């Protein structure tokens, strides 16, 4: 059963205020992945502690400080947008399901992936530096 909307709204807003589009339906996800030109960052958001303490803050830091940034930003919320999350994961079938996680795409292909196990126990600044490096390489 999905989390109550009022519980996750502040967690959603941490990314939407940073410029992310919410992909709440399968068609939203299809449109995001269907545009294969340029670069895109997809964040699979979550209510867990590592999402709050590291994943969302690291994305915000990386986007504020990176010289190069993805052309589009999208997010699905695991545990809330169930069908959209499943659809997003279907586009990244080579990577095991992971919440939270981040995927950098270039021309429709995943070029950098940060799964939950690479988020847990790391500082947001460390993950942000990894993302900024990936942006510099691929964006």
VENPEUR-V131794 format. One record per residue. N is the residue number from 1. BURIAL is 1 if it has 9 or more other ideal C-beta (glycine too) atoms within 8 Angstrom, else 0. Layout:
n: <N | N>
burial: <BURIAL | BURIAL>
This chain:
n: <1 | 2 | 3 | 4 | 5 | 6 | 7 | 8 | 9 | 10 | 11 | 12 | 13 | 14 | 15 | 16 | 17 | 18 | 19 | 20 | 21 | 22 | 23 | 24 | 25 | 26 | 27 | 28 | 29 | 30 | 31 | 32 | 33 | 34 | 35 | 36 | 37 | 38 | 39 | 40 | 41 | 42 | 43 | 44 | 45 | 46 | 47 | 48 | 49 | 50 | 51 | 52 | 53 | 54 | 55 | 56 | 57 | 58 | 59 | 60 | 61 | 62 | 63 | 64 | 65 | 66 | 67 | 68 | 69 | 70 | 71 | 72 | 73 | 74 | 75 | 76 | 77 | 78 | 79 | 80 | 81 | 82 | 83 | 84 | 85 | 86 | 87 | 88 | 89 | 90 | 91 | 92 | 93 | 94 | 95 | 96 | 97 | 98 | 99 | 100 | 101 | 102 | 103 | 104 | 105 | 106 | 107 | 108 | 109 | 110 | 111 | 112 | 113 | 114 | 115 | 116 | 117 | 118 | 119 | 120 | 121 | 122 | 123 | 124 | 125 | 126 | 127 | 128 | 129 | 130 | 131 | 132 | 133 | 134 | 135 | 136 | 137 | 138 | 139>
burial: <0 | 0 | 0 | 0 | 0 | 0 | 0 | 1 | 0 | 0 | 1 | 1 | 0 | 1 | 1 | 1 | 0 | 1 | 0 | 1 | 1 | 1 | 1 | 0 | 1 | 0 | 0 | 1 | 1 | 1 | 0 | 1 | 1 | 0 | 1 | 0 | 0 | 1 | 1 | 1 | 1 | 1 | 1 | 1 | 1 | 1 | 1 | 0 | 0 | 1 | 1 | 1 | 0 | 1 | 1 | 1 | 1 | 1 | 1 | 1 | 1 | 1 | 1 | 0 | 0 | 1 | 0 | 0 | 0 | 1 | 0 | 1 | 1 | 1 | 1 | 1 | 1 | 1 | 1 | 1 | 1 | 0 | 0 | 1 | 1 | 0 | 1 | 1 | 1 | 0 | 0 | 1 | 0 | 0 | 1 | 0 | 0 | 1 | 1 | 1 | 1 | 1 | 1 | 1 | 1 | 1 | 0 | 0 | 0 | 1 | 1 | 1 | 1 | 1 | 1 | 1 | 0 | 0 | 1 | 0 | 0 | 1 | 0 | 1 | 0 | 1 | 1 | 1 | 1 | 1 | 1 | 1 | 0 | 1 | 1 | 1 | 0 | 1 | 1>
